Amino acid sequence: MKATVIRRERFAAAHRLFNPDWDDEKNREVFGKCSWKNYHGHNYLLEVRVTGNIDPMTGFVMNLSELKQIIRRVLEDFDHKNLNLDVPEFKDLQPSTENLARILWNRLRNLIPEKFDLEIYLEETENNAVIFNGEL
Ligand code: NI
């Protein structure tokens, strides 16, 4: 018997979307306000969805307090950080919600046992969000 358990955590981070191969006008045209040179922030909502068998001994798929600790450990490198400057994966990568979701998924995947399927939902604003489950 399978089920999906969900844990939400919130974090804040700054970023700037900018393609150095384009001039300022083209960057503004494509990225709008997100291209502002002095960065801007978002309050992100990360929803981590873990699917697996319900353990008959606990009645749980996964202990959510364990999952909470894993997520918080991962988010230590992102919360109140500048994604462009503080997160090495973004050195040459656009800190879009899509790419942030991929990186968070990879970090989480390393800490969540392989027997579970993992999907994340990452909200940048209340209207914009990305789902990533590791499929390439
Ligand atoms: Ni932005």
Boltz pocket constraint, residues with backbone or C-beta under 6 A from the ligand:
constraints:
  - pocket:
      binder: B
      contacts: [[A, 15], [A, 34], [A, 40], [A, 41], [A, 42]]
      max_distance: 6.0
